[in-house]
Amino acid sequence: MSGRFTTVNGIVRPVFQARVGQPERWRLIHGGVRDTITFGFRRKKLDAPEFTTLAARDGARYIEENCTGDLIAYQLIAADGLTMAQAHQTSLSTLQPGYRYDALVVFPEAGDYCVVNESAPASGSVSREPTTRQLLGVVKVAPGTNVPDSTAFLRDLLASVASKVLPADVRDKVVHELKDGLKFTSFVPHPDITDNEVTGKQELVFFIDIPTSGNVSFEVGNKAIDPLHFDPAQFKPLPYDPTRIDRKLKLGGVDEWTLQSGFVSHPFHIHVNPFQIVSIIDPSGRDVSVPGAIDNAGGQNDLQYPGLKGVWKDTLWIKDLISNPADFPSKLASSLYTIKVRTRYQRYIGEYVLHCHILDHEDQGMMQNVEIEIPDGFGGLSGSFH
């Protein structure tokens, strides 16, 4: 209701040009700091009115009346700039602040398509309220050869191109995997992290301390929460201190991180070393990161986690259903998500940060300093140099 718009490439509701049957790579980058974007394409009615003077508050009504086609399917092929092992077919992708996705899109028929920001549930939204639908732009698709099955079309096209342009030592493997479900394992920048590779553990909890009097404090803690045996004496998150190194990690090590949020949800972002998602466990103990999972804790169906198991990222929504500070810690057992990811520390030596990617949360203290140090040969760390 503020009247603000989500711009695309700095333009309010731009018009894109495309052609039927012409594959396009859409690189989606969430450069905002607060909104949750649920991205998709819907066919626009032929007699739809112009949208150039449409107020922000009227976007949902316009979509309801004029963007009436079904959402079209597209293929996600990279997350946060990192190629996926296999394309993930979807019709909606959720982008939290800091997220990036690369998508292969093939428009099936000529006509105009609405670029839409669909509604998101309160539990999956930065605002902690259900979001309204917004019109982000329009794609004008020129006639060409209609594509009834974009997945089969892309599979055959990419396999054909690979068979012609790739060197012989990798050609057969790549072509076989493209035909077998649009797999890209030859292009994945990091191999999977196996159980026996893990050498250490890290724990992280985001928290906003809202006292009955005094200042609100945005904090990060190094001890995961057990919701059934919560001990306030052991729960000691701290606001950011630029002079303090919060985590000293070993070059060449491999850590499994446990990520949680004790109060509302926050997008976790770490610099330098991306991570692989191992599991996302909802309050009932289900892993909602597996393909086809249903994340409906709290009675709200959230589409952003299913299919993320095994995916490499550097930014991830850490979900919690508590939105009233009076409910902490009494309702932790029915609200807390526990996320496990794994990461390697390779090449880089020195300091960097992790933080909440809602940047006003980061600026108010929801950040930590991390330092990668060299093993000293005696079981310790020798420090780093600049």
N, C-alpha and C positions, 0 to 999 in steps of 0.2 A: 504493500500500500504506500510505500515511500515515493513511488514514481521513478525509482532508479531502474535502469536496464542492465542486463548482462550483455556486454558488447562482444562481438566476435571479430577478432583482428582490429579492435578499436572502432568498429562500426556498429551502430544500432541497427539490428535486423538487416544484414547484408543479403544480397541476391547472388547466388552461385550459379555457374553454368556447368552442365554435365551432358552426357549422351548415353542413351540406352545401350547396355552391353559393353560399356567402356569401364574397366575396373579403375577405381580411384583409391588412393591411399589418403585417408583422413587422419591427420595428426592432431589429436585433441590434447590441449594443455590447459589445465585449470589454473589461471593466473590470478584468481581472486583470493580473498582472505576469509570469507564468511559463508558464502552460499554453497549449498549442495546442488549439483547439476546431474539430472538423469536424462541422458542424451539419446535421442532417437529421431527417426524420419517417418512422417505420415503423408499419404497422398492428400493433396488439397483439392477441394471441389472446383469444378470448372467455372462456376459462376460466383466464386468467393469474392467479396469486396476487397478493395485495396487495404493494406495494413500500414501504410507509411505514416498515418496520423494516429494510429492506435495507441491509446494510453497504456502504461504498464499494467494498471489495475484491470484492464479489459482483455489481457492476453488469454486468460483461461476461457473466457466466454468465446473469444474468436476461435480458439482451437476446437472447442466443443461444437461450434456451429459449422466450421469450415474445413478443419483438418480431420476429416472423417474416415480416411482410409486406415487400413490395418498398419501397424508398425512393420516396417520392412526389416528383414534379417540382414545382418552383416557379420563380418569375422574380425574379432580382436586378435591381433598377431603380435603385439608387444605391449608391455606394461612398464611405465616409467623409463622408457627408452631401451628396455631389455626384451629381446625376442623371446616369445613363448615357445615351449617345446611342441605345442600343438595349437592350432587356431581354435578359438573359443567362439562358437556361434551364439549371437545374442541379438535382441532387437532393442535392448536398453542397456546402457552402461552408466554406472554411477561414478561421478567424479567428485571427490572431496577436494578441499584446497590443497594444491601441490600435486595432485594426480596428473599423470599423462597416460594416454592410450593411443596406440596406432591401430587403425581399422581399415580393412579392405571392404569397400562398398561398391556394389553393382546395382544400379537402379533398374528395376525390371521392365518398366514401361515409360513411354513419354508422358510428359505433363509436369505440373508443378508439385513439389513436395515441401511440406512444412518441416523445418528443423526445430524440434520441440525439446523443451525441458519439461519432462513429465513430472507429475507429483511424486514426492517421496514421503515415506512415513515419518512420523516424529522421531522414532528411534534411530532412523538412518540419516537424520538431517542435522546440520550444524545449528540451526535455529531451535532445535528441540520441539518444533511444531510442524505439523504436516505442511508441505510446501504446495503452492498453487502452480498450475501449469503456466508456462511462458513460451511465447513464440520467439525463437532465437534468430530465425532467418528463413529464407526460401531457396530451394534449388530448382532451377528451370532445366528440365531434362529434355533434350532434343531427341527426335526419333532416331531409331537404329534397329538392331535386331533384338527383339524381345527375349528376355531371359527368365524362363519359368522356374529354374532351380539355380540360384546364384552359387550355392555351395559346389554343386557338380560342375558348374561352368568354371569357377575359379580353380578347382582341383585339376580339371583337364587342361586349362590354359597354362597354369604354372608348371605342370609336369611337362607339357610340350615345350615351353620356353627353356626349362632346365635341361631337357634332353639335347637342345641345340647349342646352348651357350656355356654349359659347365664343363670343366676339364674331366677327362675320363676317370681319374682316380676317385672322384666323388659323385659322378653323374648318376650311376645306377642307384646308389643309396638314396640320394635326394629325390630322384624321380619316384622310387618305390614308396618313400614315406609321404610324398605329396599325394600320391594316389590312395594311400592308406590313411585317409582322414586328415589331410592337410597338416602333416607333421613337419616340424622345422628343426629337428634335433641337431642337424649339422651347423645351424646358425646360432644356437643358444650360447651366450657368452660365458656362462658358468655351469659346470657340471653339477648334478644333484649332490647334496650333502647327505651322506649316509650316517647311520647311527654310530658306527665305529670310528667315524672321523671326528666326532665331537670331543673336544678337550676341556671345555669349561662351560659354566652357566652364568647367565646374567638375568636379573629381574628388574622390572621397571613398572612403576605405577604413576599415572598422572592423577593430580588431585587439586581441587580448588577448596581452600579452607575459608568458610564464610562464618566467622564468629558472630555471636549475638551483639558484640560491640567491638570496635576496632576495625582495622583494615582487612580487606579480602586479600588472601595470599595465593598466588598461582605457583604450584610446587610439583616436584618430581621426586619419587622415592625409589630406593634400591632394594626393596623387599616386597615380594608378591603377597597378596592378600589371600588368606584362607577364610572364605566367608562363613564357614561353620565354626571356626575357632579364632575369631578376630581378637587380637590383643592390642589395645590402644597403646600400650607401652612400647610395642615393637614397631608401631606405625609412625615413622618419623620422616615424612617427605620434607624437602627443603626448597625454598625459592632459589633462583639462579644467583651464583656468586662468581663473577668473572675471574677471581683469583684462586678459585678452588677447582682442582681436577676431581671430578666425580667418579670417573672410571679409568683405571689403568689396565690396558689390555696388551696381550703379548703378540708381537709380530709372528705370523705363521700359525697362530692359534685359530681354533674354530669353536665358536660359542653357540649354545642354544639359549635364546632369549625368551623369557616369559613376560608378556606385555598385558597390562590391565589399566583400567581407569576406575578410580573409586567414586567419582562423582561426575556425571554427564560424560559424553563421548568426545574424543579428541583424535585428530589425525597425527599419528606418530611419524616423524621424518628424521632420518639419520643421514649425515653426509658421508661421502667417500666410499663406504662399503655397503652395497645392497644386501638384501636378505632374501632367503627362500622361505615361503610360508609352509609350515608343517601341519598346523591344525588351528582351527578357530572353534572353541568349545563354548556353546551357549549355556545359560544358567541351568538347563536341565541335563547337561552333560553330552549333548549331541555335537558332533563335528559338522558344522554348517559350511565348511569350506569344500566339501566333496561335490563333484558335479551332480546336479539334480537335487541337492539338499533344499529343504524349506526352512528358512529362518523366520519364524513367526513368534518368537518369545515376546510376551507382553501383548499378544493378539494382533501384532502388526506385521504383515508380510513384507520383508526387506530383501531385495534382490541382489545386494552388492557383494555378499560373501560367497555364495555357491559357485564352484568352479575355480576358486583361487588356490586350492591345495597344490603345492609344488611350483607355484608361480613365483618368479623373482620380482621384487619391487624395492623401492626405497622410501615409500610413503604408504601408510596403512591406517585405516579407521579403527580406532580402539574403542569398542562400543560398551556402553553401560546404560542401563535403563533408568537409573536414579536421576531425577531432575529437581527434586526438592531436598535441600540440605538437611531437613529434619529427618529424612529417611536413611541417612548414613549414620551408623553402619547397619541398622536394624533390618534393612531390606536387601542387603548385599547378596544373600543366597538366591534371591529371585531376579537379580538384575545384572550380575557380574558376568562378563565374557572374559575368557582366558585364552590368549593367543600365543602360540609358540612359533618362533621363526629361528632360522639358523643363518650364520654369516661367517665368512672367512676374513682374516686380516692379512692382506697380501700387499707387498711393495711399499705402501704408504707408511711413513714413520712420522709421528708428531701429533698435533692437537687438531681437533675439529669438534663439532657440536651435534647434539640431537635436540629436538624440540617439537612442541606442538605446532602444527602448520596453520592453526588459526593464529595469525601473526600478532594480534593484540594479546593473546594468551602468552605467546613466546616473549613478547616485549615486557610483560609484567612478571616474568619469572619462571615460566614453564619451559625450562631449557637446562641442559647439562653440558659440561665440558668432558670430552673423551680424549685420552692420549694413548697412542699406540707406541709401545716401547720394545726395545731389543732384549732378548733373553741374555742374561749375564753369564750363562754357563754353569751357574750354581743353584739353579732353581728359582732365581729371582729375575728382576728386570733392571736394566742398566740406565733407564731414562732415554729421552730422545733429544735430538739436536735440530736446530733450525739453520 
